[in-house]
Amino acid sequence: MGIGDWINAAFLVVIGVLLGLAANGLAGLVLDGAWLFALMLLVICGGAVLLFFLFDGLLDRLFARVFPGGVRPAAVSYPAARKPLALLASLPGGLVLGVFLAQSGLAPTILGLF
């Protein structure tokens, strides 16, 4: 595992921790009875993801018209190497760690760092 894989895994752990904190906060809203606010959060996030994919498809079509030849693949393609287990497990591990830290009451401290 190279240094780039370790850096990528560290970023994925941080993203997983933040997602775990957000998931725990959303679950807390639902369990406290703030259904409407939790539903609004999900609708807004879902709309943002939908807009992202819409603009991505729009940009793909635009570049297909501007550059009709496209990007040609390399003449020789080598089989992709398997990703290291630490890299594959970093996002789910960070997610579990984030939920655990939020349940421990450390969410304000961690979010205060950012």
C-alpha positions in Angstrom: 0.0 0.0 0.0 1.6 3.3 -1.1 1.5 6.7 0.5 -1.3 7.8 -1.8 -3.5 4.9 -0.6 -2.9 5.9 3.0 -3.8 9.5 2.3 -6.9 8.5 0.4 -7.9 6.2 3.3 -7.4 9.0 5.8 -9.6 11.3 3.8 -12.3 8.6 3.6 -12.1 8.0 7.3 -12.7 11.7 7.9 -15.6 11.8 5.5 -17.0 8.6 7.1 -16.8 10.2 10.6 -18.6 13.3 9.4 -21.3 11.2 7.7 -21.7 9.2 10.8 -22.2 12.4 12.9 -24.8 13.6 10.3 -26.6 10.2 10.3 -26.7 10.2 14.1 -28.1 13.7 14.2 -30.8 12.9 11.6 -31.7 9.8 13.5 -31.9 11.9 16.7 -34.3 14.4 14.9 -36.5 11.5 13.8 -36.6 9.9 17.3 -37.3 13.2 19.0 -40.3 13.8 16.9 -39.0 16.4 14.5 -40.3 14.4 11.5 -41.0 17.4 9.3 -37.6 18.9 9.8 -35.9 15.5 9.1 -38.1 15.1 6.0 -37.2 18.6 4.7 -33.5 17.8 5.2 -33.8 14.6 3.2 -35.8 16.3 0.4 -33.2 19.1 0.2 -30.3 16.7 0.1 -32.1 14.5 -2.4 -32.8 17.5 -4.6 -29.1 18.5 -4.5 -28.1 15.0 -5.6 -30.7 15.1 -8.3 -29.4 18.5 -9.6 -25.8 17.2 -9.5 -26.7 14.2 -11.7 -28.8 16.5 -14.0 -25.9 18.9 -14.5 -23.5 16.1 -14.9 -25.6 14.6 -17.7 -26.0 18.1 -19.3 -22.2 18.7 -19.2 -21.6 15.2 -20.7 -23.9 16.0 -23.6 -22.3 19.5 -24.1 -18.8 18.0 -24.2 -20.0 15.3 -26.6 -21.1 18.1 -29.0 -18.1 20.2 -28.6 -15.6 17.4 -28.8 -17.3 14.8 -31.0 -14.3 12.5 -31.3 -14.3 11.9 -27.6 -11.4 10.5 -25.6 -9.8 7.4 -27.1 -8.7 4.8 -24.7 -5.0 3.8 -24.5 -3.8 1.1 -26.9 -2.8 -1.3 -24.1 -5.0 -1.6 -21.1 -3.6 -3.5 -18.1 -5.9 -5.2 -15.6 -6.6 -3.1 -12.5 -4.9 -4.1 -9.3 -7.0 -5.0 -6.3 -7.4 -2.2 -3.8 -6.0 -2.7 -0.4 -8.3 -3.8 2.4 -7.5 -0.8 4.5 -8.6 1.5 1.7 -11.8 -0.4 1.1 -12.7 -0.5 4.8 -11.8 3.1 5.6 -15.2 4.7 4.7 -17.4 2.2 6.5 -15.0 2.2 9.5 -15.2 6.0 9.6 -19.0 5.9 9.5 -19.2 3.4 12.4 -16.6 5.5 14.3 -18.6 8.7 13.6 -21.8 7.1 15.0 -19.9 5.8 18.0 -18.4 9.2 18.7 -21.7 11.0 18.3 -23.3 8.5 20.8 -20.5 9.2 23.2 -21.4 12.9 23.2 -18.3 14.1 21.3 -20.2 15.5 18.3 -19.9 19.1 19.3 -16.2 18.8 20.0 -15.5 17.1 16.6 -17.6 19.6 14.7 -15.9 22.4 16.5 -12.7 21.4 14.9 -14.1 22.2 11.5 
